[in-house]
Every structure is written in C-alpha cells, then in structure tokens.
C-alpha cells in the first residue's frame, strides 16, 4: 500500500473508471497496468473506496508517485469519494 496525492489529468485522455499511477519501486519508476483499490484518507464511508483500472498514457509519464484521476464523467472520482 502507499499514501499518495491525487491530481487531475492535464492531458484529458483518461476515461471515467481509469487512472494513471507510476510508483517508484527500488528507485525505478514502474508503470502500473492493472486494477487498483483506492481509499480516501480518512475513510469515513464505504463510498470513499474506488476500484479503478490503471492505464498507460505517454503524456503522463513525467508524473511519478502520485495518482492521476480523469476529469471526464459525471463527477470526478476525487469528488465522488469526498
């Protein structure tokens, strides 16, 4: 598990239900491409939990150790879990 900050997608390429996450593991960035379990901290309600699909977006490659949420959809994921 990891405590990271969430940011909005500056490229506007992420779709609703997707995210971009590139954690640094052993001093080497590695792009995640699987489902991730996101929990807002502090978590007061089951609605603060999201399961998103990590995808690779080349334009976001410079973002490391933060999770990038899409800006598309009815409501942003960060707002849904507030």
Secondary structure, DSSP 4 states (H G I P E B T S, - for coil): ----EEEE-SS--PPTTEEEEEEEETTEEEE--SEEEEE-SS--SGGGEEEEEE---GGGTT--SEEEE-S-SSS-HHHHT-
